[in-house]
Amino acid sequence: MQIWSGGAVGLVLLALAAGCSEPSDACTRASDCPAGQTCSDGRCLPVLKGDIGPTEAGLDGPAHDLAADGPVWPDTGPTDGGCTGNQNGKIEREELVLVVPTSLMYRVGTDVQLDLAGSSSGGQTVWDLSGAAKDDHDEPMDLEPVPAWASSHFAGATYVSLLDASTDMHGVYLVSQTRMQLLGAISGKQSYGRVTYSTPVDLLRFPIQPGDSYGTKTFGTGFWGISVISNWETWDAEVVKAGTVKLPKLSLDAVMVRIRSEQYLYGNPLLLSTTTLFLFISECYGVVARVVVDGDPGASPGQVVAKERWRLTTP
Protein backbone atom coordinates (compact mmCIF):
# COMPACT_ATOMS: atom_id res chain seq x y z
CA MET A 1 0.00 0.00 0.00
CA GLN A 2 1.11 3.55 -0.62
CA ILE A 3 -0.64 6.64 0.73
CA TRP A 4 -0.45 8.38 -2.66
CA SER A 5 -2.16 5.63 -4.63
CA GLY A 6 -4.95 6.06 -7.14
CA GLY A 7 -7.48 8.65 -6.02
CA ALA A 8 -5.57 9.23 -2.80
CA VAL A 9 -3.26 11.77 -4.37
CA GLY A 10 -6.05 14.30 -4.76
CA LEU A 11 -7.39 13.90 -1.26
CA VAL A 12 -4.47 14.07 1.11
CA LEU A 13 -5.10 17.73 1.93
CA LEU A 14 -8.83 18.16 2.20
CA ALA A 15 -8.13 19.40 5.64
CA LEU A 16 -8.39 23.10 6.24
CA ALA A 17 -11.63 24.33 4.80
CA ALA A 18 -14.34 26.52 6.18
CA GLY A 19 -17.64 25.08 7.33
CA CYS A 20 -20.08 25.40 4.45
CA SER A 21 -23.82 25.38 4.01
CA GLU A 22 -25.82 24.54 0.94
CA PRO A 23 -27.06 27.54 -1.11
CA SER A 24 -30.59 28.61 -0.22
CA ASP A 25 -31.12 31.36 -2.83
CA ALA A 26 -29.92 30.20 -6.23
CA CYS A 27 -29.00 32.78 -8.88
CA THR A 28 -26.97 33.23 -12.04
CA ARG A 29 -26.71 37.04 -12.09
CA ALA A 30 -27.41 40.02 -9.84
CA SER A 31 -30.75 40.70 -11.50
CA ASP A 32 -32.03 37.37 -10.11
CA CYS A 33 -31.62 38.66 -6.54
CA PRO A 34 -33.79 40.94 -4.36
CA ALA A 35 -32.93 44.59 -3.89
CA GLY A 36 -29.84 45.06 -1.74
CA GLN A 37 -28.36 41.69 -2.74
CA THR A 38 -26.12 40.46 -5.53
CA CYS A 39 -25.15 37.09 -7.01
CA SER A 40 -21.94 35.49 -5.72
CA ASP A 41 -21.02 31.93 -6.71
CA GLY A 42 -24.64 31.03 -7.44
CA ARG A 43 -26.14 32.58 -4.28
CA CYS A 44 -27.96 35.82 -3.52
CA LEU A 45 -25.91 37.58 -0.83
CA PRO A 46 -26.19 41.01 0.81
CA VAL A 47 -24.10 43.84 -0.59
CA LEU A 48 -21.89 45.17 2.19
CA LYS A 49 -20.34 48.64 1.78
CA GLY A 50 -20.90 48.33 -1.94
CA ASP A 51 -19.05 45.04 -2.07
CA ILE A 52 -19.91 41.34 -1.89
CA GLY A 53 -19.12 39.30 1.21
CA PRO A 54 -20.19 35.69 1.83
CA THR A 55 -22.58 35.42 4.76
CA GLU A 56 -22.38 31.85 5.94
CA ALA A 57 -20.44 31.10 9.14
CA GLY A 58 -16.68 31.07 8.82
CA LEU A 59 -16.49 32.37 5.26
CA ASP A 60 -14.89 35.77 5.01
CA GLY A 61 -12.08 36.87 2.78
CA PRO A 62 -10.99 38.41 -0.51
CA ALA A 63 -13.72 37.09 -2.81
CA HIS A 64 -13.99 38.47 -6.35
CA ASP A 65 -17.34 37.83 -7.98
CA LEU A 66 -17.11 36.83 -11.63
CA ALA A 67 -20.85 36.66 -12.36
CA ALA A 68 -22.29 38.06 -15.57
CA ASP A 69 -22.78 41.50 -14.03
CA GLY A 70 -19.04 42.07 -13.69
CA PRO A 71 -16.39 41.82 -10.95
CA VAL A 72 -17.02 43.20 -7.49
CA TRP A 73 -14.34 43.10 -4.80
CA PRO A 74 -15.55 42.52 -1.24
CA ASP A 75 -13.64 43.74 1.78
CA THR A 76 -16.01 42.62 4.50
CA GLY A 77 -17.89 39.49 5.43
CA PRO A 78 -19.51 37.62 8.29
CA THR A 79 -18.21 37.67 11.82
CA ASP A 80 -20.26 34.80 13.26
CA GLY A 81 -17.72 32.24 12.07
CA GLY A 82 -14.88 34.00 13.88
CA CYS A 83 -12.65 34.36 10.83
CA THR A 84 -11.53 37.67 9.37
CA GLY A 85 -8.98 37.71 6.56
CA ASN A 86 -6.53 40.60 6.26
CA GLN A 87 -5.32 39.97 2.69
CA ASN A 88 -1.63 40.19 3.64
CA GLY A 89 -0.38 37.44 1.33
CA LYS A 90 -0.04 34.75 4.01
CA ILE A 91 -2.38 32.45 5.91
CA GLU A 92 -2.45 32.64 9.70
CA ARG A 93 -3.86 29.74 11.71
CA GLU A 94 -6.81 31.86 12.86
CA GLU A 95 -7.63 32.66 9.23
CA LEU A 96 -8.64 29.06 8.64
CA VAL A 97 -11.79 27.48 10.01
CA LEU A 98 -11.85 23.74 10.77
CA VAL A 99 -15.23 22.16 11.50
CA VAL A 100 -15.49 18.49 12.55
CA PRO A 101 -17.74 16.85 11.58
CA THR A 102 -18.55 18.54 8.30
CA SER A 103 -19.00 17.76 4.62
CA LEU A 104 -17.46 19.64 1.70
CA MET A 105 -18.19 19.37 -2.00
CA TYR A 106 -15.48 19.50 -4.67
CA ARG A 107 -15.69 19.40 -8.45
CA VAL A 108 -13.17 16.86 -9.71
CA GLY A 109 -11.70 16.40 -13.19
CA THR A 110 -8.82 14.35 -14.57
CA ASP A 111 -6.14 14.77 -17.26
CA VAL A 112 -6.44 18.56 -17.29
CA GLN A 113 -3.74 20.71 -18.92
CA LEU A 114 -2.90 23.71 -16.74
CA ASP A 115 -0.37 26.52 -16.54
CA LEU A 116 0.87 26.57 -12.95
CA ALA A 117 3.26 29.44 -13.66
CA GLY A 118 0.18 31.61 -14.06
CA SER A 119 -0.13 34.96 -15.79
CA SER A 120 0.58 38.45 -14.48
CA SER A 121 -2.13 41.06 -13.89
CA GLY A 122 -1.34 44.33 -12.14
CA GLY A 123 1.88 42.84 -10.82
CA GLN A 124 0.05 39.87 -9.29
CA THR A 125 0.18 36.22 -10.35
CA VAL A 126 -3.14 34.80 -11.55
CA TRP A 127 -3.69 31.03 -11.79
CA ASP A 128 -6.58 30.17 -14.09
CA LEU A 129 -8.31 26.97 -12.95
CA SER A 130 -11.69 27.93 -14.40
CA GLY A 131 -11.68 25.68 -17.48
CA ALA A 132 -13.85 22.58 -17.50
CA ALA A 133 -12.59 19.01 -17.72
CA LYS A 134 -14.44 16.46 -19.84
CA ASP A 135 -15.19 14.32 -16.80
CA ASP A 136 -15.88 17.03 -14.21
CA HIS A 137 -18.09 15.67 -11.46
CA ASP A 138 -18.92 16.57 -7.88
CA GLU A 139 -17.40 14.60 -5.01
CA PRO A 140 -18.37 15.02 -1.34
CA MET A 141 -15.64 14.94 1.27
CA ASP A 142 -16.46 14.33 4.92
CA LEU A 143 -14.32 15.27 7.90
CA GLU A 144 -15.08 12.96 10.84
CA PRO A 145 -13.70 12.18 14.31
CA VAL A 146 -11.32 9.23 14.61
CA PRO A 147 -13.41 6.08 15.20
CA ALA A 148 -13.13 4.41 18.57
CA TRP A 149 -11.43 1.28 17.22
CA ALA A 150 -8.45 3.33 15.94
CA SER A 151 -8.30 6.20 18.41
CA SER A 152 -5.76 4.58 20.74
CA HIS A 153 -3.24 4.46 17.87
CA PHE A 154 -3.65 8.14 16.99
CA ALA A 155 -3.72 10.00 20.28
CA GLY A 156 -4.93 13.57 19.92
CA ALA A 157 -5.85 13.27 16.22
CA THR A 158 -8.20 16.00 15.00
CA TYR A 159 -10.11 14.16 12.29
CA VAL A 160 -10.10 11.60 9.48
CA SER A 161 -11.12 12.04 5.84
CA LEU A 162 -11.15 9.84 2.76
CA LEU A 163 -7.83 9.31 0.97
CA ASP A 164 -8.73 6.73 -1.65
CA ALA A 165 -12.22 5.40 -2.35
CA SER A 166 -10.85 2.44 -4.33
CA THR A 167 -9.00 1.12 -1.27
CA ASP A 168 -11.34 2.53 1.42
CA MET A 169 -8.38 4.43 2.87
CA HIS A 170 -8.84 7.40 5.22
CA GLY A 171 -6.10 9.78 6.33
CA VAL A 172 -5.69 10.63 10.01
CA TYR A 173 -4.76 14.27 10.69
CA LEU A 174 -3.60 16.37 13.61
CA VAL A 175 -4.12 20.14 13.40
CA SER A 176 -2.52 22.39 16.03
CA GLN A 177 -1.84 26.10 16.28
CA THR A 178 1.49 25.68 14.52
CA ARG A 179 1.04 22.94 11.92
CA MET A 180 -1.11 20.37 10.18
CA GLN A 181 0.24 16.81 10.22
CA LEU A 182 -0.62 13.48 8.62
CA LEU A 183 -0.34 10.76 11.29
CA GLY A 184 -1.19 7.78 9.12
CA ALA A 185 -4.20 6.07 7.59
CA ILE A 186 -7.03 3.71 8.51
CA SER A 187 -9.66 1.76 6.63
CA GLY A 188 -13.28 2.77 6.65
CA LYS A 189 -14.10 -0.82 7.55
CA GLN A 190 -13.34 -1.47 11.19
CA SER A 191 -9.92 -3.06 11.83
CA TYR A 192 -9.32 -3.93 8.15
CA GLY A 193 -6.28 -1.69 7.82
CA ARG A 194 -4.11 0.72 9.79
CA VAL A 195 -0.83 2.49 9.00
CA THR A 196 1.07 4.76 11.38
CA TYR A 197 4.05 7.03 10.69
CA SER A 198 7.15 6.93 12.88
CA THR A 199 7.32 10.72 12.48
CA PRO A 200 4.16 12.72 11.73
CA VAL A 201 4.30 14.33 8.28
CA ASP A 202 4.28 18.14 8.32
CA LEU A 203 1.90 19.08 5.52
CA LEU A 204 1.40 22.73 6.47
CA ARG A 205 3.08 25.04 8.96
CA PHE A 206 1.53 28.26 10.19
CA PRO A 207 1.69 30.97 9.13
CA ILE A 208 1.62 29.73 5.53
CA GLN A 209 3.81 32.34 3.83
CA PRO A 210 5.78 32.45 0.56
CA GLY A 211 9.41 31.44 0.90
CA ASP A 212 8.87 28.86 3.63
CA SER A 213 9.95 25.27 2.99
CA TYR A 214 10.25 22.18 5.17
CA GLY A 215 10.39 18.40 4.90
CA THR A 216 9.69 15.18 6.76
CA LYS A 217 11.32 11.77 6.52
CA THR A 218 9.26 9.00 8.04
CA PHE A 219 8.56 5.28 8.07
CA GLY A 220 5.06 3.90 7.61
CA THR A 221 4.21 0.55 9.17
CA GLY A 222 1.06 -1.46 9.65
CA PHE A 223 -1.27 -3.72 7.70
CA TRP A 224 -3.93 -3.55 5.02
CA GLY A 225 -6.03 -6.67 4.81
CA ILE A 226 -3.48 -9.47 4.76
CA SER A 227 -0.65 -7.25 3.48
CA VAL A 228 2.12 -5.99 5.76
CA ILE A 229 3.05 -2.32 5.21
CA SER A 230 6.65 -1.08 5.46
CA ASN A 231 7.42 2.10 3.49
CA TRP A 232 10.15 4.75 3.71
CA GLU A 233 8.74 8.13 2.75
CA THR A 234 10.01 11.69 2.17
CA TRP A 235 7.66 14.68 2.06
CA ASP A 236 8.88 18.13 1.00
CA ALA A 237 6.69 21.24 1.14
CA GLU A 238 7.31 24.73 -0.25
CA VAL A 239 5.07 27.80 -0.06
CA VAL A 240 5.65 29.05 -3.61
CA LYS A 241 3.91 32.42 -3.84
CA ALA A 242 0.77 34.45 -3.24
CA GLY A 243 -1.59 35.47 -6.03
CA THR A 244 -5.14 35.03 -7.26
CA VAL A 245 -6.74 31.72 -8.22
CA LYS A 246 -9.54 31.91 -10.78
CA LEU A 247 -12.35 29.38 -10.34
CA PRO A 248 -15.44 28.96 -12.60
CA LYS A 249 -17.58 31.53 -10.75
CA LEU A 250 -15.21 33.08 -8.28
CA SER A 251 -11.67 34.41 -7.94
CA LEU A 252 -9.90 34.39 -4.59
CA ASP A 253 -6.63 35.71 -3.23
CA ALA A 254 -4.65 32.58 -2.41
CA VAL A 255 -1.27 31.13 -1.51
CA MET A 256 0.08 28.24 -3.61
CA VAL A 257 1.78 25.41 -1.71
CA ARG A 258 3.78 22.67 -3.45
CA ILE A 259 4.08 19.28 -1.69
CA ARG A 260 6.17 16.48 -3.17
CA SER A 261 5.88 12.94 -1.85
CA GLU A 262 8.45 10.20 -2.49
CA GLN A 263 7.67 6.69 -1.28
CA TYR A 264 10.00 3.70 -1.30
CA LEU A 265 7.63 0.78 -1.07
CA TYR A 266 8.83 -1.82 1.40
CA GLY A 267 12.05 0.21 1.72
CA ASN A 268 13.14 -0.83 -1.78
CA PRO A 269 14.93 2.00 -3.66
CA LEU A 270 13.82 0.41 -6.95
CA LEU A 271 10.16 0.83 -6.00
CA LEU A 272 10.01 4.62 -5.93
CA SER A 273 6.72 6.48 -6.38
CA THR A 274 6.71 10.29 -6.70
CA THR A 275 3.68 12.58 -6.73
CA THR A 276 3.41 16.38 -6.45
CA LEU A 277 0.42 18.18 -5.03
CA PHE A 278 -0.27 21.91 -5.54
CA LEU A 279 -2.65 23.50 -3.04
CA PHE A 280 -4.37 26.87 -3.38
CA ILE A 281 -5.29 28.12 0.10
CA SER A 282 -7.37 31.22 0.73
CA GLU A 283 -7.98 33.13 3.95
CA CYS A 284 -11.07 31.79 5.75
CA TYR A 285 -12.06 29.59 2.79
CA GLY A 286 -9.22 27.09 3.29
CA VAL A 287 -8.12 24.77 0.48
CA VAL A 288 -10.17 25.99 -2.48
CA ALA A 289 -8.32 24.03 -5.19
CA ARG A 290 -5.69 21.34 -5.55
CA VAL A 291 -3.80 20.00 -8.54
CA VAL A 292 -2.22 16.54 -8.54
CA VAL A 293 0.69 15.77 -10.87
CA ASP A 294 2.44 12.44 -11.38
CA GLY A 295 6.17 12.76 -10.81
CA ASP A 296 7.96 16.03 -10.05
CA PRO A 297 7.45 18.97 -12.44
CA GLY A 298 10.26 20.90 -10.73
CA ALA A 299 10.49 23.91 -8.46
CA SER A 300 9.14 26.29 -11.14
CA PRO A 301 6.34 24.39 -12.88
CA GLY A 302 4.74 25.75 -16.03
CA GLN A 303 2.49 23.70 -18.29
CA VAL A 304 1.47 20.45 -16.59
CA VAL A 305 -1.10 17.73 -17.09
CA ALA A 306 -3.00 17.34 -13.86
CA LYS A 307 -3.85 13.78 -12.99
CA GLU A 308 -6.60 15.25 -10.84
CA ARG A 309 -7.91 18.76 -10.27
CA TRP A 310 -10.16 19.53 -7.31
CA ARG A 311 -12.13 22.79 -6.93
CA LEU A 312 -14.33 23.72 -3.99
CA THR A 313 -17.93 24.13 -5.13
CA THR A 314 -19.63 25.34 -1.94
CA PRO A 315 -17.66 28.25 -0.48
Buried (B, 14 or more C-beta within 10 A) or exposed (E): BBBBBBBBBBBBBBBBBBBBEEBEEEBEEBEBBEEEBBBBBBBBBBBBEEBBBBBBBBBBBBBBBBBEBEEBEBBEBBEEBEBBBEEEBBBBBBBBBBBBEBBBBBBBBBEBEBEBEBEEEEEBBBBBBBEEBEEBEEBEBBBBEBBEEBBEBBEEBBBBBBBBEEBBBBBBBBBEEEBBBBBBBBBBEEEBBBBBBEEBBBBBBBBBBBEBEBEBEBBBBBBBEEEEBBBBBBBBBBBBBBBBBBBBBBBBBBBBBBBBBBBBBEEEEEEEBBBBBBBBBBBBBBBBBBBBBBEBBEEEBEEBEBBBBBBBBBB
